[in-house]
Amino acid sequence: MKMGLEVLLADKKLVQALRKKRVALVCHPASVDEKLQHSFDLIHKHIGLSAAFGPQHGVKGEKQDNMIESDDFLHSEYKIPVFSLYGKVRTPTPEMMATFDVLLFDLQDLGCRIYTFITTLLYVMQECAKLNKQVIILDRPNPAGREVEGFSLRPGWESFVGAAEFPMRHGLTTAEMALYYKDRFGLDLDLKIIKMKGYNPDKKPGFGWPMDRVWVNPSPNAQTLNMARAYCGTVMIEGTTLSEGRGTTRALEQVGASDIDFAAVLKLMHKKAPQWLKGIILRECFFEPTFHKHEKKLCHGFQIHADIADYKPELFKPYRLITLMLKCVRELYPKYPIYRDFAYEYTVGKSPFDVINGGPELREWIENPKAKPADLEKALKKDEKAWLKTRKKFLLY
């Protein structure tokens, strides 16, 4: 298969046309071709760049944790400005916009609403629409595949980790998300899509990720395909006092805590909703974070293994799985302080857990001792079916 980047560079007519314009690029470490050559260098060589933009974690992907901002800088070799869209601003300023006529967008996404690259996508699309600048999406795979899961974001809960009303696991590629945004927000935008060639999101064993492609971290803790598959569940732990494995080599693949008996939690999970634990293997484990929550404390928890030969994406429900885990923690530890209290992604006055989930409904289900898995299943199915219907016209593959 060919990524959008490779398809663009093979199109001599389009390359020639772009050479006559001022072209900028949004990129990060995973913006590479099949030989791991970076789009920054390839596009500057074959087309020429007037500027570049980096999302959260930086163009170089060097910022380890969340809410660590990056600065603008001048590229030492190419002598062009590299602007941060996760620093002093989240949307490009008029001065930044004045540096280009066409914006190429080449970010590897994870297929999850909270992963901020698709919010950055919306923000640059909106600014380009205002100023009549063309946006060209160089499409890349959704490693989480076509599956859909989670509540849709509720009105009034929009944030940098939730740009619009779709579920946590949305099942779209970056280009398909751009088409949705253009329609949803009524953008009068010159949007061009460079589709992938030979991409099959339903094909085994990758189910969204071509297994002949090397995995390059799109952000520091997105270290494996397994993490990408689990992320729409494990990311919720960022809003809790439990550890999502940051400070270990398996961040966002394993979860746990230093003061919870996870053998008991797992036993109760299997009793309450075994149907939500299928398609993968949950392995009880221990880990000791070198930094972040539960730093230098022995944590008991489990690791999600969605990288097994018998992985079944249609059965794997990471959003439900992690929610069930929190429900069981609450039942076993009624007074445990599950939820963190800070301005998550600079959103003040709202629970981080609720910001992540785009509303309070999931937390309310966890905290309601009378609420059953069947109640949550019914509520989630309503949103998921609605999104499946909405997204249908934006599918390219």
N, C-alpha and C positions, 0 to 999 in steps of 0.2 A: 504494500500500500504506500501511498504518498501523502504526506502532511500538506496542509495548505501552503506552507512556506515553500516546499519543493515544487508544488504545482505552479505557484507564482513565478519562481525563478526559471521554470521551463517554458513559460509563456513569453517568447521573445518580443512579441508585439506589445504586450502590456508593460514589460520591463522597459522597452524603448519609450513608451508614452510616459512612464513615471520618471524617467531621467530628465524630462523637461519640466518637472515640477519640484517644489520643495517638499520632501517626504520626511516624516517623523515616524518613530517606531515605539510602541509599548511592548516591553519585553522583560524577561527574567531568566534565571539560569536554565530553565527547561525549554527555552525557545531555541531548540536545536534541530538540525536535520538528521538523516539516518546515519551520517558519519560523525555526529555530535559536533558539527560545526555550528557556531552560534549565529542566529539570524541578524544580530547586530553587525557582525563582521561581513556576513554574506550580502546583506542588503546594501551596506555601505560600499562594498566592492562592486556590486553589479548595478546598483541604482544610484547610490549616494544618499546620505542622510544629512538633514539640516538640524535635527534634534532627536532626542530619545527621552522616553519616560519610563519610570520604574514604579511598580505597585508596592503594596505592603511587603516588608522584609527586604526591599531594595532591589535594584537592577541586578546586583551581584548575589542576592539571596543571603546576605551576611547577617541579618538581624534575627537572632535566635528566637526571641520571645515575642508575644503579642504586644501591641502598644509601644513599640520601640520605633521611633521615627527615623527617617533617612533625610539626608541633606542633598541639595542640588550640587552638582559639580561639573567641571569642564573635563571632557574626555582627554586624557593626556596625549593620545596619539592622533585622534581624528579632529581634535580641537572644536568639538561641537558641544552644546550644553546638554547635560543629562538631568532632567527634572524629576523630582520626587513627587509622586501622588499619594504619599503617605508620610508627609512631613509637616511643613507649615500649612499646606493645603491638601484637600482631598480631590478637588476639581481643578483642572488647569486654569491658571489666571490668564487675563487678556495678553500679558506679556509672553506667556508660554505659547498661547494660541497663535500669536503673530509669527512664530518661527516656522510654520509649515502651511502647506495647502492640502496635503493628503496625509491621513494618519493610518498607518498599518498597525493592527492589533494582533499580537502573537503571544498570547499567554496560555499556558497549560492549566486548565481548571481541574477541579476534583468532583464536580457534579453535585455540589452541596450549596444550598442557599447562603449559608453563613461564610463560606470561603470568599473573601472580599474581592477577588479578582473580577467577579461578575458584577459587583457593585461599581468598581472602577470602570468597567465596560459601559455601564449605563451613564455614569457621570461624563465620560468623554464623548459619548454619543450625543448627549444633551447639549454640551458645549459646541460640538461641531455643527449640530443642527442650527443653533443660534447664529453661527457665523458662516454658514454655507460652505463648510469644509467637508471633503469626502472622507469616509471611513471605509477601510478595506479590512475585513476579518480574514486572517489566515487560520483556517479551522484546524482544530486538534481534537483527539478522542476524548470522550467522557469515560474515565476509567471505572466509574461506578455503574456504567451501563445504562440501560433503558428503564430500570426499575424506578418506581415512584413510591415515596413514603413520607409520612408526617403531616402535621397540621399545616395549612396554608397560613402565611403571615396575615395577621389581622390589621385592619385599618387603624392608623394611629401608632403602630409599632414599627414603622419604617426606621431603618438605621443603616449604618455602614455594613452591618452583617445581615441585612434584610432589606432588599431594594423594592420588592413587589410581592404580590399575593400569589406565591406558589409554594409547594411543600419543600421540606428540608432536602430531600433527595428528589431532584427534578427531572433527571433523565434526558437532558438536552446537551448537545455540544455547544461550544462557545458561539459559533455562528448561528445556531438555532435559537440560542438565548437572545442574540442581537436582533433577530427577526421578531421574536416575541416582544422585546422592549420597544422596538420601533412601532409595532402595532398597539401595544398597551398604553404607551405614552403619547401616541399620535405625533411622532417625530417627523417633521419634514426634512428628511436627511438623505443625502446621496450615499447610500449604503451598498457596498459591493461585497459579495461573499466569494471567497476562494475555497471551494469545497475540497475535501480530501478525496483521493481516488482509491478505490478498492477497500473502503472502510465498511466493515460489517459488525455493528454493535451487538449482534446476537450470536456471533460465532464463538465456539469453544476454542481454547480454554480461557481466553481473555475476557469475553463478554463485555466488550467496550474498549479493551486495551489490546493492541496487536502485540502478541507475545514475542515477535521477532524484533521488537524495539527495545532499546535500553531504557530503563527508568532513570530519569534525572529528577532530583528533588525540585518541585516547583516552589516549595518553601522549606525551611530547614527541617521541620518535623514531619514533612510528607515524604518519608524515606522509602516507602515500598508501595507496591500495588495493593497489598493487604491492608495497609493503613487507609488508602483511598476508598476501599470497599467498606471499611468499618467506620469511617469518619463521620458520617451523618448521624451516628449514634454516639460515638465516643466524644465528639466535640461538645456535647451537652455537659460533660463533666467539667469543662472550663468554668461553668457557672456554679460549681459546687465546691465544697471543701475536700472532696475526695481527690485523689491523684489520677490524672489522665495519662500518667507515665512520662510526663515531661521530666527531664533530668535523667532519663534512661535511654537505652538504644532502641526502645520500642514505644515511643510516645504515640498516643492516640490509637495504639493497637491493644494496649493493656490498661486496665483500670484497677484501682484498689485503694486501700487506706491502712494506716498503721494501727488503727483502733477499732477495726471491724473484722469479725470472723466470717470470711467469705466462703468457707465450707458450708456454713449455715445459710448464707445468702443464696448460694448456688442450689442447695437442696430445696429451698423454698421457691426459687424461680422455676425449677423443674416441676414442682407441685402445682404452682399457680397457673402457668401458661407454657407448657412444653411446646406448643405449636409455634411459639415465637423464638425458639432456640434451634431451629432446623436450618439445614443448608450449609452449616459450617461446624467447626469443633470449638467448644469452649474448654480451655485448659486452665485448671487452677494453677496459680503461680505465686511467686514471691519476688519482690524487687525493692531496691533502695534508691530513691531519687538522689542524685548528686546535687541538685538544686531544685528550686520551685517548691510546690506544696509537699509536705511530709519529708522535707529535706533531711537526708542522712538517717531516716527512720525505716525500719523494715516494714514494708507494706505487704499485706495479704490481698490477693485479688484474682483476676483471671485475664487471660489473653484470648482475643478473638483470632481464630485461624480460618480466614476466608481464602487462603492460598492453597488449600488442599486439592487433590485430584478430583474429589467428589463434590467440589463446590457447586451449590445450586442457587444461583442468584434469585430465582423466582420464590425461593423459600426463605432466604436470608433476610431478616428484618432487624437491622442494627438499631434503628430508631426505637422500635418496640422493645428490643432486648435491653437496651440501657435504661429505658423508662421502667421496665419491669424490675431491673436490678435496684433502682432507686426506691421503687414501691416496697420491695422486700426489705431494704435497709430501714425504711421508715417503720415498717411493721415490727421488725426485730429490735430496733433502737428508737423508740417513740420520741425521745428527747434529743436525738442526735442533731447537731446543727448542720444540716445538709447544705444550705445555700450560702454562697458568698455574698458579701455586700460591698460593692465598689462600683465605680463608673465604668462598666464594661464597654470597651470601644467608645469611651467618652460620652456614653449615654447616661445622663444624670437623673436620679430620682426613680429609677426603675430597677427591679431585680435583674441581675445579670442572667440568671436562668431564664427569665421571661423574655429578655431581649434576644437571647439566642434562639428561643422557640417562637418568637414573633407573636407573643401573647401569653396570658396566664393559664390557659386551659390545661396544659400538660401538668404543670405544678399543682393545680387544683385537684386533678385526678390522683396524683401521687399522695396528696395530703388528705384526701377523703377516705376514711377507713371503710366506708360502705361501697366505694367504687370498685367495680370488677373489671378484669381484662376485657370481657365482652362489651362493657360500656365504652371503653377506649377504642376497641376495634370498630365499633359502629360509627363513632365520631370521626375516626381517621379515614375510614372507607368513604365517607361522604366527601371529604376534601380531596382525597386521592382520585376518586372517579371523576370529579369535576375538573381536576387538572389534566387528567388523561384526555378528556374531551377538548379542553382548551388548547393543549399543546399540539394536537394532531396536525393542524395546518402548518406548523412551523418545522416539522420533521423533514430533513434533507436526505436521510439514508434509510 
